[in-house]
């Protein structure tokens, strides 16, 4: 019986390394593990559907649900889980000392629909009284100029989003006082300088994240059950690769499994859209800062491509997507 060939784009996480180095095989699958930075994976998957299976931005996946073709099927498998209070950076001279001080300030993100800023805006709105539409937003490359939104957005008229200049970067703008605050998944280099010009809004973020507050210690994973008859070999292999997470509600259990990827995740899945509860994970030294990304299965078939090849790879590199 011939083995099913699948390309799988994902970062080199400790939780997925056994798949990458072949220590954990996937039964019946010839897996081509493409070790790529998350920004490149998300861009190439969202724009060009280059991979059969990929780590996927939750917010980008949700945006695709409004499209007629719905190109992806989401699997509640979470390579990365993270709280976001530590990811709000402010200029020390901006006058921002508490969340409500953000109202009316100059705020930016690498992309408006990027999952980390989506979470941040929701947390600030729901728990600190900072309206999402309290000010316009800027977007652009954090460390390299030229980053663009990976997906076309249709925002309501009360949400204003604009790009920064073609040679500007968010990290430098925040350091120089051209921005008051930055919502981002990656720690900006201007903060790492340690000169005191850039600081976290929540400097005691560990205590804030540990505080009992409904909804904050959870991450959402949107997904629709993968029909077993679509890719029976894939479903069987995923299911056989490890135990199923705890499930509740009407869901196709054969559609939910793990390929050695579900690390301490307890999923609460109800109907076609699920809520995946996450446990706290802090990256080890040298590990990529985490983000809210699950796994997405491409609906359309096609040849898988090696990392950096094809028009998508050229487009990704041209827009500086290899860095935040």
Phi, psi and omega in degrees: 000129183288146180276143179283125180270124180226138170266140183226111181263124183198156176285168179275073178277155174297333182280345180241000187298329180294330174288320183293318183268001176085003178301320177250105178281157174253116188303125176079003184243130170265094190269123175260093183280117179257108182279099186233150171300148186298324181298320179292316179302311183297316182298312183290326179286315182292319183279321192233358181048052187285335189246153176290317178225142180205150164302137189222139174297128180299314183295320179296320177299316181298323178299322182293340180292342177273356181268145183301323185280336182043076191287348186237152168247126183269140175248133181283064179236124192240100177294339188214137180219140189199141168280161188238004179296331181282356189254018175252112183249141182228153173285134187297338181258014184278348184080012180266114180239339178215164186308318183295341176292346179289337185300126179081001182274172178272109188237143182220163174215156175303320173215145181294320183273005176301138189299317182302310177296329176299313176300314183299313180298322178294316179298314181296323179288311187286326189245348182230005175070030177258104182300144180298326183261027183287345181197161173291164179236148173250156175217157179164184183293137180284313181244339177235137181289155169101006180292141179237164174294132182286341182226146177288131184252145173241092185264151176295158186297339180278356177253116182250123182229132182221150177281154171281178181295156185296341180249002183271156172230148184296321182299314180291320180299320179294318180296321184274358179086008176282343171236150176266329184208153180225125173258120186203161178272333183256143178292120183290149181296332180293334174283320182293340176304324178076020181271002176085357182281338177235132180221169174278145173297312178259089181290335175259044189300330180297314178295321180296317182291331181279345182297136179293111181213121188304129174093334186290322182276025180238149170240145183265135173234115180271135180199152174244142183302135179277116182299130182297331183283347182290305180226075187301323181294319180294315181298316180297319182294317180297318182294322183284344184288345179177172181292151177287148171291163178296130184239151174217142178098170182286105181212148178286101185297330179293344182271347186245121177205196174219144175255059183069019189249338185278103182255105177058029179266132174245109186269138172248100185251126180231111179067208186286341179241127187249157172247115181261118180277137183245155173258156184295134174221126174251132182294144174287169180303128179087353180276148179299134174306139186285167181207171180271092181224126173258196178255139178238137177257126179290134180287319184275144178280185178144166180292136174276152184244152176281157184302132174084357181265161174084170183297324181298316179297321178296317180296317179301314182292324181296332182258016173063037186274359182285346175234160179301000000 
